[in-house]
Amino acid sequence: MLSVWVTSFSNAALTPTAIALGNFDGLHLGHRQVVLPILQRAGIPDSLTASPEGSKDGAIYGTVVTFRPHPQEFFSGQPKKLLTPLREKVALLRSMGVDQLVLLPFNRELAALTPDEFVAKILVRQLQAHRISVGCDFHFGARRAGTANDLAAIAANYGIDVTVVPLYTDSGERISSSAIRTFLQNGDLQQANKFLGRPYSLSGVVVQGQQLGRKIGFPTANLQLPPEKFLPRFGVYAVRIAIEPNTGEEFSHTGTFNLRPETINPMPKNVYPPILGVMNIGCRPTVAGENPTVEVHLFDWTEDLYGKILTANLEHFLRPEQKFPSLEALKEQIHNDCVFARNLMMG
């Protein structure tokens, strides 16, 4: 399977390119419509053998170009929670067959470029774009002055074809990252997953917890998530869990690296089969918890999980977080949650 070349330096990118341009947080069904046009090509060599010095055999590298940090975070000065942090985004792009991810550092210099300057400097000179795909609501350049149609007109001066993808809707409702966040905040997991085209997932390293779950008969794995990961509504979820060893691969905020499948695959098939379980997201009010935690109880599991990476696909929202009068009442509810979740996912 292909690896993904990831760089935050546009002059280190594999060229020439076919570019899908946007933020792509969530890589939902609408985003995938923007990415698909750059994948409809032939003669692409295996990226594991590709080199940053240039294309081989006339290849055009299918490239997603996005911004880091998210422009909203840059202008507001407030951290933006993401549906797909970098590790998840790379894994999803690799599964689609994308060769390369270019993370343009969004700073004052980039924000000040006019639409014409952005096309000439970034897309033409540095990335050597042969064709470009964007959503019809795409804006770019200083003060977001450029539209998708402007991009098509400017790029045409360089002989570059631009595909402007119409808004993607479901039953008349626009599929967007903001809509998915709202669904997740409201506990409407079914609609969020429908817009994503896959279950929403949380992925992190198993770290030491207070072992309260073990004391009441339901041992849990405590997940350390990327700090920028967007958390859905606090409560209990039925989940399907993949377990993989921790390779120690760190995803840098800047730099260039070639990520092979074994370091980014969120659902590896050669480690363990997916395990069913329940996940609690919240502050654990019954035991006077303060900070949000993410804990997973795996059904029929006894092996040590510390240090491993768990990816939990959220399949059903069972109930909101609540405070119980005693640990015994909490224990009884967890038992009921487990029975309900098992029936939902196995029935």
Protein Blocks (a to p, Z undefined) as FASTA:
>chain_A
ZZddddfbfklcccdddddedjkpoiaaklmmmmmmmmmcghiacfklpcfkbceehiac
dddddddddfklmmnopacddfbdfklmmmmmmmnopabdcdddddfklmmpcfklmmmm
mmmmmnopabdcddfkbcedehhlacfklmmmmmmmnopacdddddddeehiacdfklmm
mmmmnopamlmmmmnopacdddddddddehlmmmnopacddddddfklccddeddddddd
dddddehiacdfbdcddddfklmmmbbfklbccddddddedjhlmnopabdcdddddehi
abdfehiacddddfbdfbdcdddfbfklmmmmmmmmmmmmmmmmmZZ
